[in-house]
């Protein structure tokens, strides 16, 4: 049983690693200075909207194009979406060091608000935790730091 499980994970890893050729994805410039990864046909169908692309499922792709994605193509689609999300996170407004200093000083909610463009509720939760007691706010800010910065 253990060898079958090992073989399954090995084959799954090889499928993910070798899934480069079947789904044509290339870099295309977007209105912002970020790079996005979109098939030209998909880009035309969704009108260039990256928000739609980031949330696209294989079933939505099939509705748009009439073509069902294979397993490799589905993995490539999800990888492209993940790369797009990561590239957006790299364009951070605050450096990681400044974020940590603000979190320790009790202003983690300010850093979170700036990083999220004051949208969402994470900075509000951090503000409440910071005002209730300083330490939970610091811990929350440092835990959420991974959402904003990619480890290198």
C-alpha positions in Angstrom: 0.0 0.0 0.0 2.8 2.4 0.9 4.6 1.8 -2.4 1.4 2.5 -4.4 0.9 5.8 -2.5 4.6 6.7 -3.2 4.1 5.8 -6.9 0.9 7.9 -7.1 2.7 11.0 -5.6 5.7 10.5 -7.9 3.4 10.3 -11.0 1.5 13.3 -9.8 4.7 15.3 -9.4 6.0 14.3 -12.8 2.7 15.3 -14.4 2.8 18.7 -12.8 6.5 19.2 -13.7 6.0 18.1 -17.3 2.8 20.0 -18.0 4.6 22.7 -19.9 3.8 22.1 -23.6 0.1 21.4 -23.9 -1.5 24.7 -22.8 0.1 27.7 -24.5 0.6 30.4 -21.9 2.8 33.4 -22.5 3.5 36.7 -20.9 1.5 39.7 -22.1 1.7 43.3 -20.9 -1.2 44.6 -18.9 -2.3 48.2 -18.2 -0.4 48.1 -14.9 3.2 47.4 -14.9 2.7 43.8 -13.9 3.0 40.8 -16.1 0.2 38.4 -16.6 0.0 34.9 -18.0 -3.0 34.5 -20.4 -3.7 32.6 -23.6 -4.5 35.1 -26.3 -7.8 33.4 -27.1 -8.9 33.5 -23.5 -7.8 37.1 -23.2 -10.1 38.1 -26.1 -13.0 36.1 -24.8 -12.9 37.6 -21.3 -12.2 41.1 -22.6 -8.8 41.3 -20.9 -10.2 41.2 -17.4 -7.7 39.7 -15.1 -10.2 39.4 -12.3 -12.3 37.0 -14.4 -9.2 35.1 -15.4 -8.1 34.7 -11.8 -11.4 33.1 -10.9 -11.9 31.1 -14.0 -12.7 27.4 -13.6 -12.2 24.6 -16.2 -16.0 24.5 -16.7 -16.1 28.2 -17.4 -13.2 27.8 -19.9 -15.2 25.1 -21.6 -18.3 27.3 -21.8 -16.2 30.1 -23.4 -14.2 28.1 -25.8 -16.2 24.9 -26.4 -13.1 22.8 -25.6 -12.8 20.7 -22.5 -9.4 21.0 -20.7 -7.4 17.9 -20.1 -5.8 17.3 -16.7 -2.5 18.8 -17.9 -4.3 21.9 -19.3 -6.2 22.3 -16.0 -3.0 22.2 -14.0 -1.5 24.8 -16.4 -4.5 27.0 -16.0 -4.3 26.9 -12.2 -0.5 27.4 -12.3 -1.0 30.5 -14.5 -3.6 31.9 -12.1 -1.3 31.3 -9.2 1.6 33.0 -11.0 -0.7 36.0 -11.7 -1.7 36.3 -8.1 1.9 36.1 -6.9 3.1 38.7 -9.4 0.4 41.1 -8.0 1.6 40.4 -4.5 5.2 41.3 -5.5 4.2 44.8 -6.3 4.0 45.7 -2.6 3.7 49.2 -1.4 5.6 48.5 1.9 8.9 46.7 2.3 8.9 43.5 4.5 11.1 45.1 7.1 8.9 48.2 7.5 5.8 45.9 7.7 7.5 44.0 10.6 8.4 47.2 12.4 4.9 48.6 12.1 3.4 45.3 13.3 5.7 45.3 16.4 4.9 48.9 17.2 1.1 48.2 17.0 0.5 49.7 13.6 0.2 46.4 11.7 -3.4 47.3 10.8 -2.0 50.4 8.9 0.4 48.2 7.0 -2.3 45.7 6.2 -4.7 48.4 5.1 -2.1 49.9 2.7 -1.2 46.5 1.3 -4.9 45.7 0.7 -5.8 49.3 -0.5 -8.1 49.5 2.5 -10.3 46.8 1.1 -11.3 43.6 2.9 -11.5 43.0 6.6 -8.1 41.8 7.7 -6.9 45.2 8.7 -10.1 45.8 10.7 -9.6 42.5 12.5 -6.1 43.5 13.2 -7.1 46.9 14.5 -9.6 45.3 16.9 -7.0 42.8 18.1 -4.4 45.6 18.6 -6.8 47.8 20.6 -8.0 44.9 22.8 -4.5 43.8 23.6 -1.3 44.6 21.8 0.1 41.1 21.5 -2.7 39.4 19.5 -2.5 42.2 17.0 1.2 41.7 16.5 0.8 37.9 16.2 -2.1 38.3 13.7 -0.1 40.8 11.6 3.0 38.6 11.5 0.9 35.5 10.6 -0.9 37.4 7.8 2.5 38.7 6.5 2.8 35.6 4.3 -0.3 36.8 2.4 1.6 39.9 1.3 5.2 38.8 0.9 6.6 35.8 -0.9 9.4 34.1 0.9 12.7 34.1 -1.1 
